[in-house]
């Protein structure tokens, strides 16, 4: 007898009334996506939770990707037993013995959801606890602070025994909040912003501004790798790579250098909005944090934000740099983000940018050139690539070598 | 030709050579270069790293590519000892290590490090408890070979690792060169901090190897220069060699799963028949040994003579380890197992690959059976 199921719990979903079915379906789909390397494992919805039937897949390995699925509050390995007390006792004992971790003290927490079962929850606690005690050494019951809780759920179709639980990522299932367009630079902040947006249920597409030859192929590769990493937390992510060189050159030629950065940001936002509208996406997201750099003062946000009506999610807006770095280390994007390749923001960045730009001045500067055609051309020439499992740009030549 | 010296080196598989050739000719950029060929080479190397990592159950970034087993062993041992020398200067190893481990420890002894050598029993096996007993407050490294390169004994690495896991201040290294193809360790489960593998022992090319360095383990590097391999090993990466090594290990795993214990049976078959030859004593233990190494002594004969005689019949075996066989010294491993000077001085090693066949073993046995009695007589008279 061994652990053959994973019981998945989701907290916040239960509160969401009418949307519940949709949420559960999304969550199920996301779990399936996360564990698709284990083709015989099956996900089933049951009574406000999900059950993964392992069908001989390695339990530890299947649990690993679950830690990244948003919407899970916790999960546990489970053993299934027929509704017969002798078998339940033995299953509970095996579950206890096979549990990895500290277990000097325990308590049994039986729940008889299936009322026709002849033994009450209280009686079951005693019978099962006694069975574990008499088959182990140096183990005692502690009902207040046990090392481990042996949960026994007696349901109509069988009894599930779990020991302990692994905390999930929390949040909401990716996809339940709709789609947002993330402005992804390749630095530390924007991937974290994307991650946090996903945590609240947003599905992502990303836009990146690429200015060859001023930004090189590795800078682009870096953004592709970051996009690939973000797919770990939800599903496939589509990346839009915008050719930005011509527009940057035009800004450089036509705009006074202390407003160049502000205008460039406004152009980026116009392009992003256009791509979002083409993709039927209703909000943008970026990695701005209030006051972090010149472009992120309130005056800058006010002036830059003028060009779009779409809501802009700024998950990092109140965070300190150190907090952002900690998240980026946790989710694994940090080592990629700090690779030293310049992006389009740093390459033309003048040293004398205004920190308090004004809307009226920005608009007046923009009249200096016919920017709309540049915006349209950039949108038209944008390259779109989808990342995620089964979507990778496979390089057959290279794979053949391995 | 019957090649039975696969513990010294193996023949690179054709597919592996094809990979090497294609990688060397199509992806010759320096992975650190900014331009397109550089990026391509880096991408290919990263794919190779991911593939190797998944075969070894590690994370890609935990693999440091090296030039082979000797370098990996030196990097692990000197790298840990030097990095942590302010915390402690006591090291633990066994009496049956490969020369690249043994000599690295001798070198460290000359710098003032204190080394404890854990003995083995008659099967060449280490008692995990003795390893644990050797650990002191100031121990920084324990290095134990996984599969012995001369007699094939498998050391209880996982049990040693489990015991050592209770001493969080020390690091545990294993020389997995002989085990990688035939007795693979699952590095995610074996409580090992550092692990050496070498490409040419599993049909890859010479000059390729890796050191698994568990996340969070820091060591001093032997080579200083660029920041390749997370600065643990400077020098332009051997991209085609690395790619070929990944391919070779993948093919080895496939062959191992297709082999279904055939090599083990072949080993038992050979050991049984060797024992029947007059004057032969098998040194490899029947249980707890790798399926590809058989060590046998002919105490009345000089082993070089037997190796020469077999080579004359196009059958190639070796006297002990290739790294020390040119020295006219008895086998330190067999001596350490307490099997006596005579057996130690007269051992030959027969080592299989996945491609070794029953017919080849029968040819070896035929030559031994027909020539050994005669040769023993001649050499016996000399005495």
Interface residues (C-beta under 8 A of the other chain):
Chain A: X216 X217 X218 X221 X395 X397 X398 X399 X401 X402
Chain B: X19 X22 X23 X26 X34 X35 X36 X39 X43 X44 X47 X48 X51 X243 X246 X247 X250
